Amino acid sequence: LEISDWVNVVGITADARVILVRQHRHGIDAETLEIPGGCVDPGEAPEAAAARELLEETGYGDGVWRSLGWVWSNPAIQNNRTHLFLAEGLRSLGPPQLGPGEADLTVELRPVGEVAELLRSGEVNHSLAVVALQRWLLGG
């Protein structure tokens, strides 16, 4: 499948909380707890897409950004990459601006010290969110 690239953001607030989103995923007909992310629009730089998706889904922005690299999204059947970013020192810039299909999305802020347990327990189990959080925890 030829699919546009995606972005995922490990967002950390100025008061050391990780920004997570809970949303219904139709493929598994269940909610997941994951990090903000989405599609890179045609002609858009991954960095710009990451900042846009974070702001749209959570209302958070600014901060200091750096790349955590990229991974193949699902190389068995797709040709796209997921670009991973870390954004630290984020602040709320207003309410989320959810797009179509995101009406069920809710933002959750968790202390950064809980992230390893969220991964160990499987509470965060979306593979692309897991890899981004692990890269961050390992020093990305």
DSSP file (Angstrom, degrees, kcal/mol; ACC not computed):
  #  RESIDUE AA STRUCTURE BP1 BP2  ACC     N-H-->O    O-->H-N    N-H-->O    O-->H-N    TCO  KAPPA ALPHA  PHI   PSI    X-CA   Y-CA   Z-CA
    1    1 A L              0   0    0      0, 0.0    78,-1.8     0, 0.0     2,-0.8   0.000 360.0 360.0 360.0 133.4    0.0    0.0    0.0
    2    2 A E        +     0   0    0     76,-0.2     2,-0.3    77,-0.1    76,-0.1  -0.849 360.0 165.6 -93.9 113.5    1.3    3.4   -0.9
    3    3 A I        -     0   0    0     -2,-0.8    78,-0.1     3,-0.0     3,-0.1  -0.943  38.7-104.9-130.5 145.7    0.5    5.7    2.1
    4    4 A S        -     0   0    0     -2,-0.3    76,-0.1     1,-0.1    37,-0.1  -0.304  49.7 -90.5 -65.7 155.7    1.7    9.1    3.1
    5    5 A D        -     0   0    0     35,-0.1    35,-3.0    75,-0.1     2,-0.3  -0.221  42.1-144.8 -63.1 157.9    4.2    9.4    5.9
    6    6 A W  E     -Ab  39  82A   0     75,-2.7    77,-2.8    33,-0.3     2,-0.3  -0.751   4.2-146.9-119.0 167.2    3.1    9.8    9.4
    7    7 A V  E     -Ab  38  83A   0     31,-2.5    31,-1.9    -2,-0.3     2,-0.3  -0.978   7.2-168.9-133.2 148.9    4.3   11.6   12.5
    8    8 A N  E     -Ab  37  84A   0     75,-2.3    77,-2.1    -2,-0.3     2,-0.5  -0.992  10.7-152.5-135.1 143.6    4.2   10.9   16.2
    9    9 A V  E     - b   0  85A   0     27,-2.7     2,-1.0    -2,-0.3    77,-0.2  -0.966  13.4-155.9-125.4 122.2    5.1   13.3   19.0
   10   10 A V  E     - b   0  86A   0     75,-3.2    77,-2.6    -2,-0.5     2,-0.5  -0.854  31.6-166.6 -86.0 103.7    6.4   12.5   22.5
   11   11 A G  E     -Cb  19  87A   0     -2,-1.0     8,-2.6     8,-0.5     2,-0.5  -0.843  12.5-171.6-103.5 128.3    5.2   15.8   24.1
   12   12 A I  E     -Cb  18  88A   0     75,-3.1    78,-2.5    -2,-0.5    77,-0.5  -0.973  17.0-137.1-120.1 125.2    6.4   16.9   27.5
   13   13 A T  E >   - b   0  90A   0      4,-3.1     3,-1.8    -2,-0.5    76,-0.5  -0.249  30.0-103.3 -74.7 166.5    4.8   19.8   29.2
   14   14 A A  T 3  S+     0   0    0     76,-2.1    -1,-0.1     1,-0.3    77,-0.1   0.760 123.4  54.8 -61.1 -25.0    6.8   22.5   31.1
   15   15 A D  T 3  S-     0   0    0     75,-0.2    -1,-0.3     2,-0.1    -2,-0.1   0.013 124.9 -99.7-100.8  28.3    5.7   20.8   34.3
   16   16 A A  S <  S+     0   0    0     -3,-1.8    96,-1.9     1,-0.2     2,-0.4   0.871  75.9 135.9  63.3  46.2    7.0   17.4   33.3
   17   17 A R  E     - D   0 111A   0     94,-0.2    -4,-3.1    95,-0.1     2,-0.3  -0.967  50.9-128.8-119.3 141.6    3.9   15.6   32.2
   18   18 A V  E     -CD  12 110A   0     92,-3.4    92,-2.1    -2,-0.4     2,-0.6  -0.704  21.3-129.1 -87.4 139.8    3.7   13.5   29.0
   19   19 A I  E     +CD  11 109A   0     -8,-2.6    -8,-0.5    -2,-0.3     2,-0.3  -0.807  34.4 173.7 -94.0 118.1    0.8   14.4   26.7
   20   20 A L  E     - D   0 108A   0     88,-3.1    88,-2.9    -2,-0.6     2,-0.4  -0.838  19.2-146.9-119.9 158.2   -1.2   11.3   25.7
   21   21 A V  E     -ED  34 107A   0     13,-3.1    13,-2.7    -2,-0.3     2,-0.5  -0.986   2.4-154.2-126.7 139.6   -4.4   10.9   23.7
   22   22 A R  E     +ED  33 106A   0     84,-2.9    84,-2.4    -2,-0.4     2,-0.3  -0.951  30.2 154.4-110.7 127.9   -7.1    8.3   24.2
   23   23 A Q  E     -E   32   0A   0      9,-2.0     9,-2.5    -2,-0.5     2,-0.4  -0.993  45.7-100.1-152.7 157.3   -9.2    7.5   21.1
   24   24 A H  E     -E   31   0A   0     -2,-0.3     2,-0.6     7,-0.2     7,-0.3  -0.628  30.3-155.6 -78.4 132.7  -11.3    4.8   19.5
   25   25 A R  E >>> -E   30   0A   0      5,-3.3     5,-1.5    -2,-0.4     4,-1.1  -0.955   4.0-156.5-112.6 118.4   -9.5    2.8   16.9
   26   26 A H  T 345S+     0   0    0     -2,-0.6    -1,-0.1     1,-0.2     5,-0.0   0.813  87.0  66.1 -65.4 -32.5  -11.9    1.2   14.4
   27   27 A G  T 345S+     0   0    0      1,-0.2    -1,-0.2     3,-0.1    -2,-0.0   0.826 119.8  22.3 -60.9 -31.6   -9.5   -1.5   13.3
   28   28 A I  T <45S-     0   0    0     -3,-0.9    -1,-0.2     2,-0.2    -2,-0.2   0.407 100.8-129.9-112.3  -1.6   -9.6   -3.1   16.8
   29   29 A D  T  <5S+     0   0    0     -4,-1.1     2,-0.3     1,-0.2    -3,-0.2   0.916  74.8  95.1  50.1  50.1  -13.0   -1.5   17.8
   30   30 A A  E   <S-E   25   0A   0     -5,-1.5    -5,-3.3    -7,-0.1    -2,-0.2  -0.972  78.9 -94.0-157.0 164.7  -11.5   -0.4   21.1
   31   31 A E  E     -E   24   0A   0     -2,-0.3     2,-0.3    -7,-0.3    -7,-0.2  -0.584  34.7-163.5 -82.4 148.5   -9.8    2.7   22.7
   32   32 A T  E     -E   23   0A   0     -9,-2.5    -9,-2.0    -2,-0.2     2,-0.6  -0.949  16.3-139.1-126.3 153.2   -6.1    3.1   22.8
   33   33 A L  E     +E   22   0A   0     90,-0.6    93,-0.5    -2,-0.3    92,-0.4  -0.969  47.8 136.5-107.7 121.7   -3.9    5.3   24.8
   34   34 A E  E     -E   21   0A   0    -13,-2.7   -13,-3.1    -2,-0.6     3,-0.1  -0.783  52.6 -81.0-149.7-173.0   -1.2    6.7   22.7
   35   35 A I        -     0   0    0    -15,-0.2   -15,-0.2    -2,-0.2   -25,-0.1  -0.675  55.8 -87.6 -99.1 158.5    0.8    9.8   21.7
   36   36 A P        +     0   0    0      0, 0.0   -27,-2.7     0, 0.0     2,-0.3  -0.282  66.4 125.5 -63.3 149.2   -0.4   12.5   19.4
   37   37 A G  E     +A    8   0A   0    -29,-0.2     2,-0.3    16,-0.2   -29,-0.2  -0.981  19.5 159.3 178.4-179.1    0.2   12.1   15.7
   38   38 A G  E     -A    7   0A   0    -31,-1.9   -31,-2.5    -2,-0.3     2,-0.2  -0.983  44.1 -31.1 171.0-163.2   -1.1   11.9   12.2
   39   39 A C  E     -A    6   0A   0     -2,-0.3     2,-0.6   -33,-0.2   -33,-0.3  -0.492  44.9-126.3 -84.4 146.9   -0.5   12.1    8.5
   40   40 A V        -     0   0    0    -35,-3.0   -35,-0.1    -2,-0.2     3,-0.1  -0.837  33.2-130.8 -85.9 122.4    2.1   14.3    6.7
   41   41 A D    >   -     0   0    0     -2,-0.6     3,-2.4     4,-0.2     8,-0.1  -0.377  37.8 -78.5 -72.0 154.2    0.2   16.3    4.1
   42   42 A P  T 3  S+     0   0    0      0, 0.0    -1,-0.1     0, 0.0     3,-0.1  -0.294 119.6   9.1 -54.3 129.5    1.6   16.5    0.5
   43   43 A G  T 3  S+     0   0    0      1,-0.3     2,-0.3    -3,-0.1    -2,-0.1   0.424 101.0 126.6  80.2  -0.9    4.5   18.9    0.4
   44   44 A E    <   -     0   0    0     -3,-2.4    -1,-0.3     1,-0.0    -4,-0.0  -0.703  61.5-123.1 -92.5 139.9    4.6   19.3    4.2
   45   45 A A     >  -     0   0    0     -2,-0.3     4,-2.4     1,-0.1     3,-0.4  -0.560  22.4-122.0 -74.5 143.1    7.8   18.7    6.1
   46   46 A P  H  > S+     0   0    0      0, 0.0     4,-2.5     0, 0.0     5,-0.2   0.872 112.5  56.1 -53.8 -38.4    7.5   16.1    8.8
   47   47 A E  H  > S+     0   0    0      1,-0.2     4,-1.9     2,-0.2     5,-0.2   0.905 109.0  46.2 -61.3 -41.5    8.5   18.7   11.5
   48   48 A A  H  > S+     0   0    0     -3,-0.4     4,-2.4     2,-0.2    -1,-0.2   0.894 111.6  51.5 -67.6 -40.5    5.7   21.0   10.5
   49   49 A A  H  X S+     0   0    0     -4,-2.4     4,-3.0     2,-0.2     5,-0.2   0.898 108.5  52.2 -63.0 -39.9    3.2   18.1   10.4
   50   50 A A  H  X S+     0   0    0     -4,-2.5     4,-2.4    -5,-0.2    -2,-0.2   0.928 111.6  45.2 -63.4 -45.5    4.2   17.0   13.9
   51   51 A A  H  X S+     0   0    0     -4,-1.9     4,-2.1     2,-0.2    -1,-0.2   0.903 115.1  48.8 -64.9 -40.5    3.7   20.6   15.3
   52   52 A R  H  X S+     0   0    0     -4,-2.4     4,-2.9     2,-0.2    -2,-0.2   0.942 112.5  46.6 -64.2 -48.6    0.4   20.9   13.5
   53   53 A E  H  X S+     0   0    0     -4,-3.0     4,-2.7     2,-0.2     5,-0.3   0.906 111.7  51.3 -62.6 -42.2   -0.9   17.5   14.7
   54   54 A L  H  X>S+     0   0    0     -4,-2.4     4,-2.2    -5,-0.2     6,-0.7   0.941 114.2  43.6 -59.9 -47.5    0.1   18.2   18.3
   55   55 A L  H  X5S+     0   0    0     -4,-2.1     4,-1.6     3,-0.2    42,-0.4   0.925 115.7  47.8 -64.4 -45.7   -1.6   21.5   18.3
   56   56 A E  H  <5S+     0   0    0     -4,-2.9    41,-2.1     1,-0.2    -2,-0.2   0.921 119.7  37.1 -62.0 -45.1   -4.8   20.2   16.6
   57   57 A E  H  <5S+     0   0    0     -4,-2.7    -1,-0.2    -5,-0.2    -2,-0.2   0.785 136.6  13.1 -81.0 -27.8   -5.1   17.1   18.8
   58   58 A T  H  <5S-     0   0    0     -4,-2.2    -3,-0.2    -5,-0.3    -2,-0.2   0.650  86.3-122.7-124.9 -21.7   -4.1   18.6   22.1
   59   59 A G  S  <<S+     0   0    0     -4,-1.6    34,-3.7    -5,-0.7    35,-0.5   0.472  71.6 126.0  84.1   2.0   -3.9   22.4   22.0
   60   60 A Y  E     +G   92   0B   0     -6,-0.7    -1,-0.3    32,-0.3     2,-0.3  -0.680  27.1 139.0 -96.9 150.1   -0.3   22.3   23.1
   61   61 A G  E     +G   91   0B   0     30,-2.1    30,-2.0    -2,-0.3     2,-0.1  -0.891  27.2  60.4-164.2-165.9    2.6   23.9   21.3
   62   62 A D        +     0   0    0     -2,-0.3    28,-0.1    28,-0.2    31,-0.0  -0.377  59.9 113.5  64.2-146.1    5.9   25.8   21.4
   63   63 A G  S    S-     0   0    0     26,-0.3     2,-0.5    24,-0.1    26,-0.2  -0.155  76.1 -57.4  80.3-177.0    8.7   24.1   23.3
   64   64 A V  E     -F   88   0A   0     24,-2.8    24,-2.8     2,-0.0     2,-0.3  -0.921  56.0-159.1-108.3 127.4   12.0   22.7   22.1
   65   65 A W  E     +F   87   0A   0     -2,-0.5     2,-0.3    22,-0.2    22,-0.2  -0.795  16.8 166.6-112.5 147.1   11.8   20.1   19.4
   66   66 A R  E     -F   86   0A   0     20,-2.2    20,-2.9    -2,-0.3     2,-0.2  -0.981  35.6-105.7-152.7 154.7   14.1   17.4   18.2
   67   67 A S  E     -F   85   0A   0     -2,-0.3    18,-0.3    18,-0.2     3,-0.1  -0.534  14.4-167.7 -78.4 141.5   13.9   14.3   16.0
   68   68 A L  E     -     0   0A   0     16,-3.4     2,-0.2     1,-0.5    17,-0.2   0.118  52.4-112.0-106.2  15.2   13.9   10.8   17.4
   69   69 A G  E     -F   84   0A   0     15,-0.5    15,-3.0     2,-0.0    -1,-0.5  -0.534  37.4 -82.1  90.6-157.2   14.4    9.4   14.0
   70   70 A W  E     -F   83   0A   0     13,-0.2     2,-0.3    -2,-0.2    13,-0.2  -0.955  27.4-157.8-146.3 163.0   11.9    7.4   12.0
   71   71 A V  E     -F   82   0A   0     11,-2.0    11,-3.2    -2,-0.3     2,-0.3  -0.958  36.0 -98.1-136.6 155.3   10.6    3.8   11.6
   72   72 A W  E     -F   81   0A   0     -2,-0.3     9,-0.2     9,-0.2     7,-0.1  -0.628  33.7-142.1 -69.1 132.3    8.9    1.9    8.8
   73   73 A S  S    S-     0   0    0      7,-2.1    -1,-0.1    -2,-0.3     8,-0.1   0.946  80.1 -24.3 -66.9 -50.3    5.2    2.0    9.8
   74   74 A N    >>  -     0   0    0      6,-0.5     4,-2.6     4,-0.2     3,-1.9  -0.469  66.4-175.3-161.1  79.7    4.3   -1.5    8.6
   75   75 A P  T 34 S+     0   0    0      0, 0.0    -2,-0.1     0, 0.0     6,-0.0   0.601  75.1  73.3 -64.9 -11.1    6.8   -2.7    6.0
   76   76 A A  T 34 S-     0   0    0      1,-0.1     3,-0.1     3,-0.0     0, 0.0   0.846 125.5  -0.6 -68.0 -31.6    5.0   -5.9    5.3
   77   77 A I  T <4 S+     0   0    0     -3,-1.9     2,-0.3     1,-0.1    -1,-0.1   0.463 123.1  64.6-136.8  -5.4    2.2   -4.1    3.5
   78   78 A Q     <  -     0   0    0     -4,-2.6   -76,-0.2     2,-0.1    -4,-0.2  -0.896  52.6-155.1-127.4 154.1    3.0   -0.3    3.5
   79   79 A N        +     0   0    0    -78,-1.8     2,-0.2    -2,-0.3   -77,-0.1   0.315  62.5 103.2-105.6   7.4    5.7    1.9    2.0
   80   80 A N        -     0   0    0    -79,-0.2    -7,-2.1   -76,-0.1    -6,-0.5  -0.481  56.8-139.7 -97.0 163.1    5.5    4.8    4.5
   81   81 A R  E     - F   0  72A   0     -9,-0.2   -75,-2.7    -2,-0.2     2,-0.5  -0.799   9.0-136.8-112.2 155.8    7.6    5.9    7.4
   82   82 A T  E     -bF   6  71A   0    -11,-3.2   -11,-2.0    -2,-0.3     2,-0.4  -0.977  18.8-148.4-112.6 119.7    6.6    7.3   10.8
   83   83 A H  E     -bF   7  70A   0    -77,-2.8   -75,-2.3    -2,-0.5     2,-0.4  -0.743  12.8-149.2 -88.9 131.3    8.7   10.2   11.9
   84   84 A L  E     -bF   8  69A   0    -15,-3.0   -16,-3.4    -2,-0.4   -15,-0.5  -0.855  16.4-177.3-109.5 134.9    9.2   10.5   15.6
   85   85 A F  E     -bF   9  67A   0    -77,-2.1   -75,-3.2    -2,-0.4     2,-0.5  -0.952  19.9-149.0-132.6 150.3    9.7   13.7   17.5
   86   86 A L  E     -bF  10  66A   0    -20,-2.9   -20,-2.2    -2,-0.3     2,-0.4  -0.976  15.4-175.7-113.0 130.2   10.3   14.9   21.0
   87   87 A A  E     -bF  11  65A   0    -77,-2.6   -75,-3.1    -2,-0.5     2,-0.3  -0.983   8.0-174.6-127.8 119.7    8.9   18.2   22.1
   88   88 A E  E     +bF  12  64A   0    -24,-2.8   -24,-2.8    -2,-0.4   -75,-0.2  -0.813  59.7  30.3-116.2 153.7    9.8   19.5   25.6
   89   89 A G  E    S+     0   0A   0    -77,-0.5   -26,-0.3   -76,-0.5   -76,-0.2   0.785  79.1 171.5  75.2  27.8    8.6   22.5   27.5
   90   90 A L  E     -b   13   0A   0    -78,-2.5   -76,-2.1    -3,-0.3     2,-0.3  -0.318  13.9-165.1 -72.8 152.4    5.2   22.6   25.8
   91   91 A R  E     -G   61   0B   0    -30,-2.0   -30,-2.1   -78,-0.2     2,-0.3  -0.961  30.3 -95.8-135.1 155.2    2.4   24.8   27.0
   92   92 A S  E     +G   60   0B   0     -2,-0.3   -32,-0.3   -32,-0.2   -33,-0.1  -0.542  33.2 179.5 -71.0 128.4   -1.3   25.0   26.3
   93   93 A L        -     0   0    0    -34,-3.7   -33,-0.2     1,-0.4    -1,-0.1   0.351  61.7 -60.3-108.3   1.5   -2.1   27.4   23.5
   94   94 A G  S    S-     0   0    0    -35,-0.5    -1,-0.4   -36,-0.1     3,-0.1  -0.891  80.3 -33.4 144.6-174.4   -5.9   26.8   23.6
   95   95 A P  S    S-     0   0    0      0, 0.0   -36,-0.2     0, 0.0   -37,-0.1  -0.357  72.2 -89.3 -73.8 156.5   -8.4   24.0   23.1
   96   96 A P        -     0   0    0      0, 0.0     2,-0.4     0, 0.0   -39,-0.2  -0.262  27.8-143.5 -58.7 153.1   -7.8   21.2   20.7
   97   97 A Q        -     0   0    0    -41,-2.1   -39,-0.1   -42,-0.4   -40,-0.1  -0.696  26.2-162.8-118.3  73.7   -9.0   21.7   17.1
   98   98 A L        -     0   0    0     -2,-0.4     3,-0.1   -41,-0.1   -41,-0.1  -0.297   2.1-147.1 -69.0 140.4  -10.2   18.2   16.3
   99   99 A G    >   -     0   0    0      1,-0.2     3,-1.9     3,-0.0     4,-0.1  -0.274  43.0 -55.1 -92.7-177.9  -10.7   17.2   12.7
  100  100 A P  T 3  S+     0   0    0      0, 0.0    -1,-0.2     0, 0.0     0, 0.0  -0.340 127.5  21.9 -58.0 137.5  -13.2   14.8   11.2
  101  101 A G  T 3  S+     0   0    0     -3,-0.1     3,-0.1     1,-0.0    -2,-0.0   0.482 106.3  84.9  82.4   2.7  -13.0   11.4   12.8
  102  102 A E    X   +     0   0    0     -3,-1.9     3,-2.1     1,-0.1    -4,-0.1   0.262  47.8 110.2-116.3  10.8  -11.3   12.7   16.0
  103  103 A A  T 3  S+     0   0    0      1,-0.3    -1,-0.1    -4,-0.1    -5,-0.1   0.760  78.7  53.4 -60.4 -25.4  -14.4   13.7   17.9
  104  104 A D  T 3  S+     0   0    0     -3,-0.1    -1,-0.3   -80,-0.1     2,-0.3   0.402  82.8 116.7 -90.5   3.6  -13.9   10.9   20.4
  105  105 A L    <   -     0   0    0     -3,-2.1     2,-0.4   -82,-0.1   -82,-0.2  -0.544  41.7-175.1 -76.8 131.7  -10.3   11.9   21.2
  106  106 A T  E     -D   22   0A   0    -84,-2.4   -84,-2.9    -2,-0.3     2,-0.4  -0.968  20.5-127.4-126.7 147.2   -9.5   13.0   24.7
  107  107 A V  E     -D   21   0A   0     -2,-0.4     2,-0.4   -86,-0.2   -86,-0.2  -0.744  22.3-172.1 -94.3 136.4   -6.2   14.4   26.1
  108  108 A E  E     -D   20   0A   0    -88,-2.9   -88,-3.1    -2,-0.4     2,-0.5  -0.998   9.3-155.9-128.4 132.1   -4.6   12.9   29.2
  109  109 A L  E     +D   19   0A   0     -2,-0.4   -90,-0.2   -90,-0.2    -2,-0.0  -0.931  17.3 178.6-107.0 127.2   -1.6   14.3   31.0
  110  110 A R  E     -D   18   0A   0    -92,-2.1   -92,-3.4    -2,-0.5     5,-0.1  -0.955  37.3 -97.7-126.9 145.5    0.5   11.8   33.0
  111  111 A P  E >   -D   17   0A   0      0, 0.0     3,-2.3     0, 0.0     4,-0.3  -0.350  33.7-123.0 -57.9 140.7    3.7   12.4   35.0
  112  112 A V  G >  S+     0   0    0    -96,-1.9     3,-1.4     1,-0.3     4,-0.4   0.802 109.4  68.6 -59.0 -27.4    6.8   11.5   33.0
  113  113 A G  G 3  S+     0   0    0    -97,-0.3     4,-0.3     1,-0.3    -1,-0.3   0.645  94.1  57.6 -66.1 -13.6    7.8    9.0   35.7
  114  114 A E  G <> S+     0   0    0     -3,-2.3     4,-2.1     1,-0.1    -1,-0.3   0.556  80.6  89.1 -90.4  -9.7    4.7    6.9   34.8
  115  115 A V  H <> S+     0   0    0     -3,-1.4     4,-1.8    -4,-0.3     5,-0.2   0.904  84.1  51.5 -61.0 -45.8    5.7    6.3   31.2
  116  116 A A  H  > S+     0   0    0     -4,-0.4     4,-2.8     1,-0.2    -1,-0.2   0.902 111.9  47.9 -59.4 -40.3    7.8    3.2   31.7
  117  117 A E  H  > S+     0   0    0     -4,-0.3     4,-2.9     2,-0.2     6,-0.3   0.868 106.2  57.0 -69.7 -35.1    5.0    1.6   33.7
  118  118 A L  H  X>S+     0   0    0     -4,-2.1     6,-2.1     2,-0.2     5,-0.8   0.867 113.2  42.0 -60.4 -35.4    2.4    2.5   31.0
  119  119 A L  H  <5S+     0   0    0     -4,-1.8     3,-0.5    -5,-0.2    -2,-0.2   0.921 115.0  48.8 -75.9 -46.4    4.6    0.6   28.5
  120  120 A R  H  <5S+     0   0    0     -4,-2.8    -2,-0.2     1,-0.2    -3,-0.2   0.901 114.0  46.1 -60.0 -42.1    5.3   -2.4   30.9
  121  121 A S  H  <5S-     0   0    0     -4,-2.9    -1,-0.2    -5,-0.2    -2,-0.2   0.676 109.2-121.9 -76.9 -16.9    1.7   -2.8   31.8
  122  122 A G  T  <5S+     0   0    0     -4,-0.6    -3,-0.2    -3,-0.5    -4,-0.1   0.536  75.1 128.3  85.2   6.7    0.5   -2.6   28.2
  123  123 A E  S   <S+     0   0    0     -5,-0.8     2,-0.7    -6,-0.3   -90,-0.6   0.899  78.2  46.5 -62.3 -37.2   -1.7    0.4   28.9
  124  124 A V  S    S+     0   0    0     -6,-2.1    -1,-0.2    -9,-0.1    -2,-0.2  -0.935  73.4 148.8 -98.8 112.7    0.1    2.0   25.9
  125  125 A N        +     0   0    0     -2,-0.7     2,-0.6   -92,-0.4    -1,-0.1   0.269  21.9 118.4-134.1  10.6    0.1   -0.7   23.3
  126  126 A H    >>  -     0   0    0    -93,-0.5     4,-2.6     1,-0.2     3,-0.8  -0.738  63.3-138.1 -77.3 119.2   -0.1    1.1   19.9
  127  127 A S  H 3> S+     0   0    0     -2,-0.6     4,-2.4     1,-0.3     5,-0.2   0.824  98.3  49.6 -55.6 -39.6    3.2   -0.1   18.4
  128  128 A L  H 3> S+     0   0    0      2,-0.2     4,-1.5     1,-0.2    -1,-0.3   0.836 113.1  47.1 -72.4 -30.4    4.2    3.2   16.9
  129  129 A A  H <> S+     0   0    0     -3,-0.8     4,-2.5     2,-0.2     5,-0.2   0.890 111.0  53.4 -71.2 -40.3    3.6    5.0   20.2
  130  130 A V  H  X S+     0   0    0     -4,-2.6     4,-2.7     1,-0.2    -2,-0.2   0.941 109.2  47.3 -59.5 -48.7    5.5    2.3   22.0
  131  131 A V  H  X S+     0   0    0     -4,-2.4     4,-2.4     1,-0.2    -1,-0.2   0.892 112.4  49.4 -64.9 -38.7    8.6    2.7   19.8
  132  132 A A  H  X S+     0   0    0     -4,-1.5     4,-2.1     2,-0.2    -1,-0.2   0.936 113.5  46.0 -65.2 -45.2    8.6    6.5   20.1
  133  133 A L  H  X S+     0   0    0     -4,-2.5     4,-2.7     1,-0.2    -2,-0.2   0.900 113.0  50.4 -64.7 -40.0    8.3    6.4   23.9
  134  134 A Q  H  X S+     0   0    0     -4,-2.7     4,-2.3    -5,-0.2     6,-0.3   0.912 108.6  51.8 -64.9 -41.6   11.0    3.7   24.1
  135  135 A R  H  <>S+     0   0    0     -4,-2.4     5,-3.9    -5,-0.2    -1,-0.2   0.921 112.0  47.3 -59.5 -42.5   13.3    5.8   21.9
  136  136 A W  H ><5S+     0   0    0     -4,-2.1     3,-1.7     3,-0.2    -2,-0.2   0.948 112.1  48.5 -63.0 -48.9   12.8    8.8   24.2
  137  137 A L  H 3<5S+     0   0    0     -4,-2.7    -1,-0.2     1,-0.3    -2,-0.2   0.820 109.9  53.1 -62.6 -30.8   13.3    6.7   27.3
  138  138 A L  T 3<5S-     0   0    0     -4,-2.3    -1,-0.3    -5,-0.2    -2,-0.2   0.395 129.6 -94.7 -85.3   3.8   16.5    5.2   25.9
  139  139 A G  T < 5       0   0    0     -3,-1.7    -3,-0.2    -4,-0.2    -2,-0.1   0.538 360.0 360.0  95.6   7.4   17.9    8.7   25.1
  140  140 A G      <       0   0    0     -5,-3.9    -1,-0.2    -6,-0.3    -4,-0.1   0.398 360.0 360.0  28.9 360.0   16.7    8.8   21.5
